[in-house]
Amino acid sequence: MELKLYNQAHRIAGVLATSIRLPSTEEVRRLTISDLAIASGLSDALRDRMREYVAIDPFTVVDPFGDSDDCTYSAVLDKENPNRVVAMIVNKRDSLPQLPWSAMLGERLAKIPMTKEEAKALKHEMMPKEWGNFYPYRRNGRVAGYFMFAFQVCGQR
């Protein structure tokens, strides 16, 4: 009986994970301080797991929203409440091979692709500070992309 319930719960979770979408700016504005605290804790744990695969620089740099289109943009969301943005990821297109996202995200988190415009709007909503919000990460000594974590949120717009 327990195994049957466990399998059913995982099937439902799989369906929910595929239906997760990027939250609107209004949904992000409605997050409570508890939501932000949970997202912050999840982002800290995510950063620790990411460090097993990449080197994260200790200082932030200018936000990676320049004129060139050599990046892909993603948000990491909490599957329990997809309005909780745990992190934003900007990957350089030439930074292959891909990272083992399923190992880094685990069961609770989902990585959702987004456009540069969606990324800018979401970043501006979560981090109204105009620059210096992203930590570069390196693979083989080269900057491969940038992370912004929920533990950096210093207030909402």
MARVEX-782741 format. One record per residue: x, z negated, y of N, C-alpha, C, O, CB in turn; residue number from 1; residue in one letter. Coordinates in Angstrom, 1 decimal. Last residue first. Glycine has a CB too. Layout:
NODE    n.c1    n.c3    n.c2   ca.c1   ca.c3   ca.c2    c.c1    c.c3    c.c2    o.c1    o.c3    o.c2   cb.c1   cb.c3   cb.c2    i  aa
NODE       X       Z       Y       X       Z       Y       X       Z       Y       X       Z       Y       X       Z       Y  NUM   A
...
***
This chain:
NODE    n.c1    n.c3    n.c2   ca.c1   ca.c3   ca.c2    c.c1    c.c3    c.c2    o.c1    o.c3    o.c2   cb.c1   cb.c3   cb.c2    i  aa
NODE    10.6     5.2    45.3    10.3     5.8    46.6     9.0     5.3    47.2     8.6     5.7    48.3    10.2     7.3    46.5  157   R
NODE    11.9     2.2    43.9    11.2     3.5    43.8    10.9     4.0    45.2    10.9     3.2    46.1     9.9     3.3    42.9  156   Q
NODE    15.2     0.9    43.1    13.9     0.9    43.8    13.2     2.2    43.7    13.9     3.2    43.4    14.1     0.5    45.3  155   G
NODE    17.3     1.4    41.7    17.5     0.4    42.7    16.2     0.3    43.5    16.2    -0.4    44.5    18.7     0.7    43.6  154   C
NODE    18.4     2.2    38.6    17.3     2.3    39.5    17.3     1.1    40.4    17.4     0.0    40.0    15.9     2.4    38.7  153   V
NODE    20.3     2.0    36.6    20.8     2.3    38.0    19.7     2.2    39.0    19.9     2.2    40.2    21.5     3.6    38.0  152   Q
NODE    19.1     1.9    34.2    19.6     0.6    34.7    20.2     0.8    36.1    20.5    -0.2    36.8    20.7     0.1    33.8  151   F
NODE    18.5     4.5    33.6    17.5     3.7    34.2    18.0     2.4    34.8    17.4     1.8    35.7    16.3     3.4    33.3  150   A
NODE    21.2     6.7    34.4    20.6     5.8    33.5    19.5     5.0    34.3    19.7     4.8    35.5    21.6     4.9    32.8  149   F
NODE    22.4    10.0    34.2    21.9     9.0    35.1    21.0     8.0    34.3    20.1     8.5    33.6    21.1     9.6    36.4  148   M
NODE    25.2    11.9    33.3    24.1    11.0    32.9    23.7    10.2    34.1    24.6     9.8    34.9    24.6    10.1    31.7  147   F
NODE    26.6    15.2    32.8    26.4    14.0    33.7    25.2    13.2    33.1    24.2    13.8    32.6    26.2    14.4    35.1  146   Y
NODE    29.2    17.2    31.2    27.9    17.0    31.8    27.8    15.6    32.5    28.8    15.0    32.8    26.8    17.0    30.7  145   G
NODE    31.8    17.5    30.6    30.8    18.3    29.8    29.4    18.2    30.4    28.5    19.0    30.1    30.8    18.0    28.4  144   A
NODE    35.0    17.6    31.7    33.6    17.1    32.1    32.7    18.1    31.4    32.7    19.3    31.6    33.4    17.1    33.6  143   V
NODE    37.5    17.2    29.2    36.8    18.0    30.2    35.4    17.5    30.5    34.7    17.0    29.6    36.7    19.5    29.7  142   R
NODE    38.5    15.7    27.1    39.1    15.6    28.4    38.5    16.4    29.5    38.8    16.2    30.6    40.5    16.0    28.3  141   G
NODE    36.7    16.1    24.9    38.1    16.7    24.9    38.7    16.7    26.3    39.4    17.7    26.6    38.0    18.1    24.3  140   N
NODE    34.2    15.4    27.1    34.5    15.8    25.7    35.8    16.5    25.7    36.0    17.5    26.5    33.4    16.6    25.1  139   R
NODE    32.8    13.1    29.4    33.9    14.1    29.0    33.9    14.2    27.5    33.7    13.3    26.7    35.2    13.6    29.5  138   R
NODE    30.4    12.7    32.0    30.9    12.4    30.7    31.8    13.5    30.2    31.7    14.7    30.6    29.7    12.2    29.7  137   Y
NODE    29.8    11.3    35.2    30.2    12.4    34.4    30.6    11.9    33.0    31.0    10.7    32.8    31.5    13.0    35.0  136   P
NODE    26.8     9.7    36.3    28.1     9.5    35.7    28.6    10.7    35.0    27.8    11.2    34.1    28.1     8.2    34.8  135   Y
NODE    25.0    10.2    39.4    25.3    10.6    38.0    26.7    10.2    37.6    27.7    10.4    38.3    25.1    12.1    37.9  134   F
NODE    24.6     9.6    42.1    23.7     9.0    41.1    24.1     9.3    39.6    23.5     8.7    38.7    22.3     9.4    41.3  133   N
NODE    25.6    10.6    44.5    26.3     9.6    43.8    25.5     8.9    42.7    25.6     7.7    42.6    27.0     8.7    44.7  132   G
NODE    22.9    10.8    47.0    24.0    11.3    46.3    24.7    10.2    45.5    24.4     9.0    45.7    25.1    12.0    47.2  131   W
NODE    20.5     9.6    48.1    20.7    11.1    48.1    21.9    11.6    47.3    21.9    12.8    46.9    20.9    11.6    49.5  130   E
NODE    18.3     7.4    46.6    19.6     7.6    47.2    20.0     9.0    47.1    19.8     9.6    46.0    20.7     6.6    46.6  129   K
NODE    16.1     7.2    45.1    16.0     7.9    46.4    17.3     8.1    47.1    17.4     8.8    48.1    15.0     7.1    47.2  128   P
NODE    15.6     7.5    42.0    16.8     7.1    42.7    16.7     7.8    44.1    17.3     8.9    44.3    18.1     7.5    41.9  127   M
NODE    13.0     8.4    41.2    13.6     7.2    40.6    14.8     6.6    41.4    15.0     5.4    41.5    14.1     7.5    39.2  126   M
NODE    12.5    10.6    42.9    11.5     9.5    42.7    12.1     8.2    42.2    11.8     7.2    42.7    10.4    10.0    41.8  125   E
NODE    14.8    12.1    42.5    14.4    11.6    43.9    13.4    10.5    43.8    13.4     9.6    44.6    13.9    12.8    44.7  124   H
NODE    14.5    12.7    39.8    15.7    11.9    40.3    15.4    11.3    41.6    15.6    10.2    41.9    16.9    12.8    40.4  123   K
NODE    12.2    14.3    39.8    12.3    13.0    39.1    13.4    12.1    39.6    13.2    10.9    39.7    12.4    13.3    37.6  122   L
NODE    13.1    16.5    41.4    12.0    15.7    41.8    11.9    14.3    41.1    11.7    13.3    41.8    10.7    16.4    41.5  121   A
NODE    15.3    17.4    39.9    15.5    17.0    41.3    14.3    16.1    41.7    14.6    15.0    42.4    15.6    18.2    42.2  120   K
NODE    13.9    18.1    37.5    15.0    17.1    37.5    15.2    16.6    38.9    15.4    15.3    39.1    16.3    17.7    36.9  119   A
NODE    12.3    20.2    38.4    11.7    19.0    37.9    12.7    17.8    37.9    12.3    16.7    38.2    11.2    19.2    36.4  118   E
NODE    14.3    22.0    39.1    13.4    21.5    40.2    12.7    20.2    39.7    12.5    19.3    40.5    12.3    22.6    40.5  117   E
NODE    15.5    22.5    36.7    16.3    21.9    37.7    15.4    21.3    38.8    15.7    20.2    39.3    17.3    23.0    38.4  116   K
NODE    13.2    21.7    34.0    13.8    22.6    34.9    14.7    21.8    36.0    14.6    20.6    36.1    12.8    23.5    35.7  115   T
NODE    13.8    19.9    30.9    13.1    20.1    32.2    13.9    21.1    33.0    15.0    21.4    32.8    12.9    18.8    32.9  114   M
NODE    13.4    18.6    27.6    14.0    19.6    28.5    13.1    19.6    29.8    11.9    19.4    29.8    14.2    21.0    27.9  113   P
NODE    13.6    15.4    26.4    12.6    16.4    26.8    13.4    17.3    27.8    13.9    16.8    28.8    11.4    15.8    27.4  112   I
NODE    14.2    13.2    23.8    14.9    14.0    24.8    14.0    15.2    25.1    13.7    16.0    24.2    16.3    14.5    24.4  111   K
NODE    13.1     9.9    23.1    12.9    11.4    22.9    13.6    12.1    24.1    13.5    11.6    25.2    11.4    11.8    22.9  110   A
NODE    13.5     6.9    21.2    13.7     7.7    22.4    13.5     9.2    22.1    13.7     9.6    20.9    15.1     7.5    23.0  109   L
NODE    13.3     5.5    18.8    12.5     5.1    19.9    12.5     6.1    21.1    11.5     6.1    21.9    12.9     3.8    20.4  108   R
NODE    15.1     6.2    16.8    13.7     6.4    16.6    12.8     6.2    17.8    11.7     6.8    17.9    13.2     5.4    15.5  107   E
NODE    18.0     7.7    18.4    17.3     6.8    17.4    15.9     7.2    17.3    15.4     8.3    17.7    17.5     5.4    17.8  106   G
NODE    19.8     9.0    20.1    18.5     8.6    20.6    17.7     7.6    19.7    17.0     6.8    20.1    17.6     9.8    20.8  105   L
NODE    22.1     9.6    18.6    22.2     8.8    19.8    20.8     8.3    20.3    20.8     7.2    20.8    22.8     9.7    20.9  104   M
NODE    21.1    11.0    16.4    21.8     9.8    16.2    21.9     8.9    17.4    21.8     7.7    17.3    23.2    10.1    15.7  103   A
NODE    20.0    13.2    17.8    19.1    12.4    17.0    19.8    11.0    16.7    19.1    10.0    16.6    18.7    13.1    15.7  102   S
NODE    22.2    14.4    19.1    21.2    13.7    19.9    20.3    12.8    19.0    20.0    11.7    19.5    20.3    14.7    20.6  101   W
NODE    25.2    14.9    18.9    24.3    14.5    17.8    23.2    13.7    18.4    23.1    12.5    18.3    25.0    13.7    16.7  100   P
NODE    25.9    17.7    21.2    26.0    16.3    20.8    25.0    16.0    19.7    23.9    16.6    19.6    25.9    15.3    22.0   99   L
NODE    27.0    21.0    20.5    26.0    20.1    21.0    26.3    18.7    20.4    27.0    18.5    19.4    24.6    20.5    20.5   98   Q
NODE    30.4    22.2    21.1    29.1    22.1    20.3    28.2    21.0    20.9    28.7    20.1    21.6    29.4    21.8    18.9   97   P
NODE    29.7    23.2    24.5    29.3    23.2    23.1    30.5    22.7    22.3    31.6    22.8    22.8    28.9    24.6    22.6   96   L
NODE    29.4    23.5    27.3    29.9    22.3    26.7    29.5    22.2    25.2    29.0    21.1    24.8    29.4    21.0    27.4   95   S
NODE    28.5    25.5    29.0    29.6    25.8    28.1    30.2    24.6    27.4    31.3    24.6    26.8    30.7    26.4    29.0   94   D
NODE    26.4    24.3    30.5    26.1    25.2    29.4    27.2    25.5    28.5    27.0    25.8    27.3    25.6    26.5    30.0   93   R
NODE    26.5    20.8    31.0    27.1    22.1    31.4    26.8    23.1    30.2    27.0    22.7    29.0    28.6    22.1    31.7   92   K
NODE    23.6    18.8    31.3    24.7    19.4    30.4    25.2    20.7    31.0    24.4    21.5    31.4    24.2    19.5    29.0   91   N
NODE    22.3    16.0    32.4    22.6    17.3    32.9    23.8    17.8    32.1    24.9    17.2    32.2    22.9    17.3    34.5   90   V
NODE    19.8    13.7    31.8    21.0    14.3    31.3    21.2    15.7    31.9    20.2    16.5    31.9    21.0    14.4    29.8   89   I
NODE    18.5    10.5    32.6    18.5    12.0    32.9    19.8    12.5    32.4    20.9    11.9    32.6    18.2    12.3    34.4   88   M
NODE    16.8     7.9    30.9    18.0     8.5    31.4    17.6    10.0    31.8    16.7    10.5    31.3    19.1     8.5    30.4   87   A
NODE    14.2     6.8    30.7    15.4     6.0    30.3    16.7     6.5    30.8    17.6     5.8    31.2    15.5     5.9    28.7   86   V
NODE    11.2     6.6    32.1    12.4     7.5    32.0    13.6     6.6    31.8    13.9     5.7    32.6    12.5     8.3    33.3   85   V
NODE     8.1     5.9    31.0     9.4     5.2    31.2    10.5     6.2    31.0    10.8     6.7    29.9     9.6     4.0    30.2   84   R
NODE     6.1     7.5    30.1     6.3     7.4    31.6     7.6     6.7    31.9     8.1     6.8    33.0     5.1     6.8    32.3   83   N
NODE     5.8     7.1    27.4     6.6     8.2    27.9     6.8     8.3    29.4     7.5     9.2    29.9     6.0     9.5    27.4   82   P
NODE     6.1     4.4    25.7     5.5     4.7    26.9     6.3     5.8    27.6     7.2     5.6    28.3     5.4     3.4    27.9   81   N
NODE     7.3     4.8    23.2     6.2     3.9    23.3     5.4     4.0    24.6     4.2     3.7    24.6     6.8     2.5    23.2   80   E
NODE     9.4     6.6    23.7     8.2     7.1    23.0     7.0     6.1    23.0     5.9     6.5    22.9     8.6     7.4    21.5   79   K
NODE    11.0     7.0    26.7    10.6     6.0    25.7     9.3     6.5    25.0     8.3     6.7    25.7    10.4     4.6    26.4   78   D
NODE    13.0     9.8    27.3    11.8     9.0    27.5    11.6     8.1    26.4    12.1     8.3    25.3    10.6    10.0    27.7   77   L
NODE    15.4    11.6    29.1    15.2    10.8    27.9    14.1     9.8    28.2    14.2     9.0    29.1    16.6    10.0    27.4   76   V
NODE    15.4    14.9    30.2    15.0    13.5    30.5    14.9    12.8    29.1    14.5    13.4    28.1    13.7    13.3    31.3   75   A
NODE    17.6    17.5    31.2    16.8    16.8    30.2    16.5    15.4    30.7    17.2    14.9    31.5    17.4    16.8    28.8   74   S
NODE    19.0    20.7    32.0    18.5    19.4    32.4    17.5    18.9    31.4    16.7    19.6    30.8    17.8    19.5    33.8   73   Y
NODE    21.9    22.7    32.0    20.6    22.4    31.5    20.2    21.0    31.8    21.1    20.1    31.9    20.6    22.7    29.9   72   T
NODE    23.9    24.7    34.2    23.5    23.5    33.6    22.1    23.5    33.0    21.3    24.3    33.4    23.6    22.3    34.6   71   C
NODE    24.5    26.8    36.0    25.3    26.7    34.8    25.0    25.4    34.0    25.9    24.9    33.2    26.8    26.8    35.1   70   D
NODE    23.6    27.9    38.4    22.6    27.6    37.3    23.4    27.5    36.0    23.0    28.1    35.0    21.5    28.6    37.2   69   D
NODE    24.6    26.8    41.6    24.8    27.6    40.4    23.8    27.1    39.3    23.4    25.9    39.3    26.3    27.4    39.9   68   S
NODE    24.0    25.1    43.7    23.4    26.4    43.7    23.5    27.1    42.3    22.7    27.9    42.0    23.9    27.2    44.8   67   D
NODE    23.7    21.7    42.3    24.2    22.7    43.2    23.5    24.1    43.0    22.5    24.1    42.3    25.7    22.9    43.0   66   G
NODE    23.2    19.2    41.3    22.1    20.1    41.6    22.5    21.2    42.5    21.7    21.6    43.4    20.9    19.3    42.2   65   F
NODE    24.5    16.6    40.4    24.7    18.0    39.9    23.6    19.0    40.1    23.1    19.6    39.1    25.1    17.9    38.4   64   P
NODE    25.5    14.4    43.0    24.4    14.8    42.0    24.6    16.3    41.7    24.9    17.1    42.5    23.0    14.6    42.7   63   D
NODE    28.8    13.2    43.0    27.7    13.9    43.7    26.7    14.5    42.6    27.1    14.9    41.5    28.3    15.1    44.5   62   V
NODE    29.4    10.5    40.7    29.8    11.6    41.5    28.6    12.2    42.2    27.4    11.8    41.9    30.5    12.7    40.6   61   V
NODE    30.3     7.1    39.6    29.4     8.2    39.8    30.0     9.3    40.7    30.9     9.1    41.5    28.1     7.7    40.4   60   T
NODE    32.8     5.9    37.4    32.3     6.0    38.7    31.4     7.2    38.8    31.5     8.2    38.1    33.4     6.2    39.7   59   F
NODE    33.8     5.9    34.7    33.3     4.6    35.3    32.7     4.7    36.7    32.0     3.8    37.1    34.4     3.7    35.4   58   P
NODE    32.7     8.5    32.4    33.5     8.0    33.5    33.0     6.7    34.2    31.7     6.5    34.1    33.7     9.1    34.6   57   D
NODE    32.5     8.3    29.0    31.7     8.2    30.2    32.6     7.7    31.4    33.1     6.6    31.2    30.4     7.4    30.1   56   I
NODE    33.2    10.2    26.3    33.8     9.3    27.3    33.0     9.4    28.6    32.9    10.5    29.2    35.4     9.6    27.5   55   A
NODE    31.2    10.4    23.4    31.7    10.9    24.6    32.4     9.8    25.4    32.1     8.7    25.2    30.6    11.7    25.4   54   V
NODE    30.4     8.9    21.1    30.6    10.4    21.0    31.2    11.0    22.2    31.8    12.1    22.1    29.3    11.0    20.8   53   Y
NODE    30.0     6.3    21.7    30.6     6.6    20.4    31.0     8.1    20.2    31.8     8.4    19.4    29.7     6.2    19.3   52   E
NODE    28.6     6.3    24.0    30.1     6.1    24.1    30.8     6.3    22.8    32.0     6.5    22.7    30.4     4.7    24.6   51   R
NODE    26.0     6.4    23.2    26.6     7.6    23.7    28.2     7.5    23.7    28.9     8.5    23.5    26.1     8.0    25.1   50   M
NODE    25.5     3.7    22.7    25.6     4.6    21.6    26.2     5.9    22.0    27.0     6.5    21.2    24.1     4.9    21.1   49   R
NODE    25.6     2.7    25.3    26.5     2.2    24.3    26.6     3.1    23.1    27.7     3.4    22.6    26.1     0.8    23.9   48   D
NODE    23.5     4.1    26.5    24.8     4.3    27.0    25.8     3.8    25.9    26.9     4.5    25.7    25.0     3.6    28.3   47   R
NODE    21.4     2.9    25.0    21.6     4.3    24.9    23.1     4.6    25.3    23.8     5.4    24.6    20.6     5.2    25.7   46   L
NODE    21.4     0.3    26.1    21.7     0.5    24.7    22.0     2.0    24.4    22.9     2.3    23.6    20.5     0.1    23.8   45   A
NODE    20.7     1.0    28.7    22.0     0.3    28.5    22.4     0.5    27.0    23.5     0.7    26.7    21.9    -1.2    28.8   44   D
NODE    18.2     2.0    28.3    19.2     2.9    28.8    20.6     2.3    28.6    21.6     3.0    28.4    19.0     3.2    30.3   43   S
NODE    16.7    -0.2    27.5    16.9     0.9    26.6    18.0     1.8    27.0    18.7     2.4    26.2    15.6     1.7    26.5   42   L
NODE    16.8    -1.7    29.9    17.4    -2.2    28.6    17.7    -1.1    27.6    18.7    -1.1    26.9    16.6    -3.3    28.0   41   G
NODE    15.4     0.0    31.6    16.8    -0.4    31.9    17.5    -0.9    30.6    18.6    -0.5    30.3    16.8    -1.5    33.0   40   S
NODE    12.9     0.0    30.4    13.7     1.3    30.5    15.1     1.0    30.8    16.0     1.6    30.2    13.1     2.2    31.6   39   A
NODE    12.2    -2.7    30.8    12.3    -2.2    29.5    13.2    -0.9    29.5    14.1    -0.7    28.6    10.9    -1.9    28.9   38   I
NODE    12.2    -2.7    33.7    13.1    -3.6    32.9    13.3    -3.1    31.5    14.4    -3.1    31.0    12.6    -5.1    32.9   37   A
NODE    10.2    -0.9    34.2    11.5    -0.6    34.7    12.6    -1.5    33.9    13.6    -1.0    33.6    11.6    -0.8    36.2   36   L
NODE     8.0    -2.3    33.1     8.4    -1.0    32.6     9.8    -0.6    32.9    10.6    -0.1    32.1     7.4     0.1    33.1   35   D
NODE     8.0    -4.6    34.8     8.3    -4.7    33.3     8.7    -3.4    32.7     9.6    -3.4    31.9     7.0    -5.3    32.6   34   S
NODE     7.3    -3.4    37.2     8.6    -4.0    37.1     9.0    -4.2    35.6    10.2    -4.1    35.2     8.7    -5.3    37.9   33   I
NODE     5.5    -0.4    36.3     5.6    -1.8    36.7     7.0    -2.3    36.6     7.9    -1.5    36.1     4.7    -2.7    35.8   32   T
NODE     4.8     2.9    37.4     5.5     2.0    36.5     5.6     0.6    37.1     5.8     0.4    38.3     6.9     2.5    36.2   31   L
NODE     3.7     4.6    39.3     2.8     3.5    38.7     3.5     2.6    37.8     2.9     1.7    37.3     1.6     4.1    38.1   30   R
NODE     5.6     6.5    39.7     5.3     5.6    40.8     4.5     4.4    40.3     4.6     3.3    40.8     4.6     6.3    41.9   29   R
NODE     5.3     8.0    37.4     6.5     7.3    37.6     6.3     6.2    38.7     6.8     5.1    38.5     7.7     8.2    38.0   28   V
NODE     2.9     9.3    37.9     3.0     8.4    36.8     4.2     7.5    36.9     4.2     6.3    36.5     3.0     9.2    35.5   27   E
NODE     3.6    10.8    40.1     2.6     9.8    40.3     2.7     8.8    39.2     2.5     7.6    39.4     1.2    10.4    40.4   26   E
NODE     5.4    12.6    39.0     5.9    11.7    40.0     4.9    10.5    40.2     5.3     9.4    40.4     6.3    12.3    41.3   25   T
NODE     4.6    12.8    35.5     4.5    13.3    36.8     5.1    12.2    37.8     5.4    11.1    37.4     3.0    13.6    37.2   24   S
NODE     6.8    12.9    32.6     5.8    12.2    33.4     5.8    12.9    34.8     6.8    13.4    35.3     6.1    10.7    33.5   23   P
NODE     7.0    15.4    30.1     7.7    14.8    31.3     6.6    14.1    32.2     5.6    14.7    32.5     8.4    15.9    32.1   22   L
NODE     5.5    14.6    27.0     5.8    15.5    28.1     6.4    14.7    29.2     6.4    13.5    29.2     4.5    16.2    28.6   21   R
NODE     5.0    14.5    23.5     5.5    13.9    24.7     5.9    14.9    25.8     6.5    15.9    25.5     6.8    13.0    24.4   20   I
NODE     4.3    15.6    21.1     3.4    15.8    22.2     3.9    15.1    23.5     3.1    15.1    24.5     2.0    15.3    21.8   19   S
NODE     6.2    14.9    19.3     6.2    16.3    19.7     5.2    16.5    20.8     5.3    17.6    21.5     5.7    17.1    18.5   18   T
NODE     5.7    12.2    19.0     7.0    12.6    19.6     6.9    14.1    20.0     7.6    14.4    21.0     8.1    12.4    18.6   17   A
NODE     3.2    12.2    17.7     3.3    11.7    19.1     4.6    12.2    19.8     4.6    12.6    20.9     3.2    10.2    19.2   16   L
NODE     4.0    13.1    15.2     3.0    13.9    16.0     3.1    13.5    17.5     3.1    14.3    18.3     1.6    13.7    15.5   15   V
NODE     5.7    11.0    14.5     6.2    12.3    14.6     5.3    13.2    15.4     5.8    14.0    16.2     6.4    12.9    13.2   14   G
NODE     3.9     8.9    14.4     4.9     8.8    15.4     5.5    10.2    15.5     5.9    10.6    16.7     6.0     7.8    14.9   13   A
NODE     2.4     9.8    12.2     1.7     9.7    13.5     2.8     9.6    14.6     2.6    10.3    15.6     0.8     8.4    13.6   12   I
NODE     4.3     9.6    10.2     3.7    10.9    10.4     3.0    10.8    11.8     3.2    11.8    12.6     2.6    11.2     9.4   11   R
NODE     4.8     6.8    10.3     5.9     7.8    10.7     5.4     9.1    10.9     5.8     9.8    11.8     6.9     7.8     9.6   10   H
NODE     2.4     5.8     9.4     2.8     5.5    10.8     3.9     6.4    11.2     4.0     6.8    12.4     3.4     4.0    10.8    9   A
NODE     2.4     6.8     6.8     1.3     7.2     7.7     1.8     7.0     9.2     1.6     7.8    10.1     0.0     6.5     7.4    8   Q
NODE     4.5     5.4     5.7     4.6     6.8     5.8     3.6     7.4     6.8     3.9     8.3     7.5     4.3     7.4     4.4    7   N
NODE     3.4     2.7     6.0     4.7     3.1     6.6     4.8     4.6     6.8     5.2     5.1     7.9     5.9     2.6     5.8    6   Y
NODE     1.2     2.9     4.3     1.0     2.6     5.7     2.3     3.0     6.5     2.2     3.6     7.6     0.7     1.2     6.0    5   L
NODE     2.5     3.3     1.8     1.6     4.3     2.3     1.3     4.1     3.9     1.3     5.1     4.6     0.2     4.2     1.6    4   K
NODE     4.0     1.0     1.6     4.7     2.3     1.7     3.8     3.3     2.3     4.2     4.1     3.1     5.3     2.7     0.4    3   L
NODE     1.9    -0.9     1.3     2.8    -0.9     2.5     3.5     0.4     2.7     3.6     0.8     3.8     3.8    -2.1     2.3    2   E
NODE     0.8     0.0    -1.2     0.0     0.0     0.0     0.9     0.0     1.3     0.6     0.8     2.2    -0.9    -1.2     0.0    1   M
***
